[in-house]
């Protein structure tokens, strides 16, 4: 999955937390990846400005949001 084809389903404040979410989604059969704006890890403080985004393929976005809600995680766009 490329960043262009991914849909943001969750945002975490740090990479470690985002990786936990990714592990959960992958355990449910959903491919996931992170997208972060930290200047290639050269300026880690940038991570906190926009958070670390968890992306999934568009066709899995609704299922991923539902699973994350059931798990108790706040999801971006979950109230729509």
Rosetta blueprint (number, residue, H / E / L):
1 X L
2 X L
3 X H
4 X H
5 X H
6 X E
7 X E
8 X E
9 X E
10 X E
11 X E
12 X E
13 X L
14 X L
15 X H
16 X H
17 X H
18 X H
19 X H
20 X H
21 X H
22 X H
23 X H
24 X H
25 X H
26 X H
27 X H
28 X L
29 X L
30 X L
31 X L
32 X E
33 X E
34 X E
35 X E
36 X E
37 X L
38 X L
39 X L
40 X L
41 X L
42 X L
43 X L
44 X H
45 X H
46 X H
47 X H
48 X H
49 X H
50 X H
51 X L
52 X E
53 X E
54 X E
55 X E
56 X E
57 X E
58 X H
59 X H
60 X H
61 X H
62 X H
63 X H
64 X H
65 X H
66 X H
67 X H
68 X H
69 X H
70 X H
71 X H
72 X L
73 X L
74 X L
75 X L
76 X L
77 X L
78 X L
79 X L
80 X L
